[in-house]
Amino acid sequence: MNPQGPTRRLGWLGTGRMGSALALRLLAAGCELSVYNRTRAKAEPLAARGATLVKTAADLGAASIVFVTVAASDDLIEAVLGPRGLIHGASAPPIVVDCSTVSAEASQRVRERLAARGSTLLAAPVMGNAKAAEAGRLTLAVSGPEEAFGQARGYLDLLGAGATYVGEGETARIVKLCHNLLPGVVIQSLAEVTVLAQRYGVSRHALLECLNNSVMGSAFSRYKTPALVNLDLRPTFTARTARPSRPWSRPRW
């Protein structure tokens, strides 16, 4: 695979459900990919699809671009900066692309330490769940040096429906936070109008079918319709992920 000029060696750090789904997309496109996960068994299915498993995160340092997908801010710091982290190898990758949902503060800390090793961080949080990743429907907001974005864009676009460059520094973290807030507002509104209609004798199914066929319908409203109709109240997103920063703190960039 050669989306942009010379073939690049790629690395993937963190192969949970989301990371595995995205790494598989690069492998399916023919990319040369080395992978590391703290729990090796979670990375082994990728080896069966052509990935090379490495023993430590630092072993990914020889790659041209390393993608990271971890659960939270502390995990990012440990995976990249920890004693066995990415930057503690003989070399650091020129570009690190973090696709996780983490705080701007944690991202800035990692950015500064990477810069000291001559490496550039692109903040590239993904928008969508693992099912969307498998279907190629994820989108990404990306921030950091625009030149690095240009070098990585061909691979970023392979991960889903497209990557949008939103500015320097940690701007993408703010875009992702805004994105995370919006579904909460929308699902609350959908729940309230559904209850209102039901009080006047309109079935939940009928109301939502009408809304979904109208200009107000969306992929999100259609996705949530079965849960609203069947009163399936199981959470599909956590507050920890929705708000990775301290409440309403202003990041020091």
N, C-alpha and C positions, 0 to 999 in steps of 0.2 A: 504494500500500500504506500502510495506516495502523493498525498494530497497537496503538498507544498514543497516543491523543490527536492533537495536530497532527502533520502529516506532517513527518518529519525528513530532512534531507539527510545521506546516509551517504557515508563514504569507505572505501576498502580499500587498505591499504599492504602490498604483498608478494603477488604472484600466481603463486607456484609451483604445484605440483600440488595441494597442500592448499588454499592460498589461493584458487585459481581455482575449485575444487569448491565451496567455501563461498560465495564471492562469487556464483556462479551461482545458488545457492539464494535469495539475496536478490533477484537480478534476476528469477528465476522467480516470486517473490511480488509483483512489481510495485514494488519499492523503487527510489528514485532513487539511483544509485550512481556516484561518481567513483572512479577507480582509478589507482594508480601502481605501477610495478615498475621496478627498476633496469634490467632488460633489457626494453625496450618490447615486443619481439615476443611475450613471454609474456603480456602484457596485452591484446594486440590481439584475440584471440578473444572476450574479454569485451565489447569495443566492438561486435562484431557482434551481441551479445545485448542491447545497449541501454545499456551502461556508457559513461561519459564518461572518456576518457583525459586525464590532466593531465601536465605536463612535469616537475614536481618533487614530492617528498613534501610540501614546504611548501605546495604549492597545495591540499592537502587540508584546510588549516587552516580553511576556511570551512564545513566540514561540521559537523553537530551531534554526530555520533558517528563516529569513525574506528576501524576494525578493523585489526589488524596480525597478519600471519602471516609469520614469518621462521624461518631455520633454527636459530639459536643465540643465545646471550647477546650476543656481540659484534655480531651483525647487528642485534639490537634496539637496542642503544645507538647504532649508526651510523645506523639508519633514523630514529630519533626525535631523537637529540641531535646527530648529526653535522653538519658544515658545511652540508649540503644537506638536513638532516633535517626532520622534521615540525614541530618547534617554532620553526623559523627563518623562518616566514612572517609576514605582517602580523598574523595572528591564530592562536590555537591552538584546536583543537576543545574544547568543554566536556567531552567524555568520550572517552577512548581505551580501547579494549578490546583487550588483547593476548592472542591465542589461541595464541601460540607456547609451546614448552617451553624455558624459560630458568631461570637460577638466581634464587633469592630475592634475592641481592645485586644482580644486574643490574636486576631488576625494581624494587627499592627505589630504586636510583639514578635510574632513569627516572621513577618516581613523584614523587620529590622535585623533579626539574627541571620536570616537568609542572605540579606544584602551584605553582611559582614563576611560571608563566604563567597561572595560574588554571584549569588543566585537571585533571581527575580521571582516574586510571588504575584500570581494572578488570583484574585478572589473571584470565584466563579460558582456561587451557590446555584444549585439546580432548583427548578420549580416544577413540582409534580412528584408523585409517589413511585414506588418500585414498579407497579403495573404500568404506569406511563413510561417509565424507563425502558421496560421490556418491549413496549409497543413503539418506541422511538418518538414519543410525543413530549418528552421533557423539553423545557427551554432553560437557558442559562443567562444570568446577568453577570457581566464580567467587568472588573475594574483592576487598574494597575497600569504599568507603562504600555502605551498603545503599540509600541514596536513589538513587545512580547506578545500582545494579543494577536497581532498580525502573523507572528510565527506559529502560534498555537491554534489559530482559528480553524484551519482545515480539520484538525482532530476534534476540536470542540463541536463543530457542526456535525461530526459523525455520532456524537453522543445523543442527539435528539433532533428537535425541530428547528434548532438554530440558537446561536449565541448573540447577545446584544451587548456591545461595548457601552458602558454607562459612565465612564470617567476614570480619574486617577484614584489612587489610594484605596480606601475601604468603601467607596461609594456603592459597590455591589451589595455590601452587607445591609445597607439602608434600604436598597431596592427590595432585597429579599424580606426584610422585616415588614415593609409595606405590603408586599405580596402576601405574607403570612397573616396579616391583620384582616385583609379583605375577605377571605372565605369565612372568617368568624362573623363578620358583619352580615354577609350574604345569607349564611345558614340561619342566623337568628331571624332575619327578615322573612325567609321562606317558612320557618316554623310558625312565626306569628301570623302571617297571612293565611296559612293553612288552617290553623286553629280558628281564626276569624270566619273563614268560609264554612268550616265544618259546623260552627254554631248556628249557621243559617241554613243547614241542610245540604250543603255541597260536599260530595265525597272528596277525600284527600286525592284520590286518583284522578278524578275529573278536573279538579282545580290545577293540579300539577301538569296534567297533559295539556291543558289549555295554555298555561304559562310557558311550557317548553316549546309549544308551537308558535308562540308569539315572538315579538321583537325582544322580549325580556328573557327568553330562553337562552341557555348557554350549556357548554359542556359540563360545567360544574352543577347546574341545576338538574340536568338530566342524570348525572352520576349520583346525585343525592336523592333523587326521586324514590327509588325502592326503599331506602331507609325511612323516609318520611311517610310513605304509604303504609309500610309494615311496622312502624314505630320501633325500628331497630336503633336503639340508643347507644350502641357500642361506640366508643371513641375511636377515631381513625387518625388523630393527630394529637400530640401532647403539648401542654403549655410550655414545657421546657424547650421544645423545639421551636414553638411559635415565637418565643421571646428569649433569645439566647443572651441578650445583654441585660445589665441592670436596668430596672424600669426607667425608661425615658432619659437615660443618661446620654450626655452629649460626648461622643468619642473625641479624644484628643489626637488629632491627626497632625 
